[in-house]
Amino acid sequence: MTKRITGLAAALCALAGMSAAAAQEASLDDLAFLEGHWRGGREGLVFEEIWSAAEGGVMTGMARGVSTGEDSALRVLEYIVISEEADGVAYRFKHFGADYSTWEENGPIVMALTELGENDITFSADPPSESVKSIRYWMPDADTLQADIVLVQDGEEGGFSLTFERAEK
């Protein structure tokens, strides 16, 4: 598994114009801007992400999507683990339904850190998973977190963005 991620990280970094050395130097400290409780979404969906501080070489996140309106219901749960590995930072996640059944049949979706800036990170999968190609998190200001998700469906790229505000404590 580690060799697969090593090759994946190197290939993705080369494609993104980020050197393999820079990817190896990235750490969970570069992701500290994610920490906390974020709430936002898009039309018809309230989405939350709660990120823990890094500890023991991992950072964990929980996400919940709930539809709004008369048919308000849980639509998706996600559990996310970001880990420091010998070859770089890896992002793994799985989706769950309201009954806690998983959407992914063959383990988690795995992506590698491919772009790194100040309060701006992108994780990419190559080849893309069954549906997710990349996720970018960035902060346009101190209390706003933007998530841009690129999806692949039937060979076509699409996706969506979520804008979160820092939730009250």
Secondary structure, 3 states (H helix, E strand, C coil): CHHHHHHHHHHHHHHHCCCHHHHHHCCHHHHHHHCEEEEEEECCEEEEEEECCCECCEEEEEEEEEECCCCCCEEEEEEEEEEEECCEEEEEEEEECCCCCECCCCCCEEEEEEEEECCEEEEECCCCCCCEEEEEEEEEECCEEEEEEEEEECCEEEEEEEEEEECCC
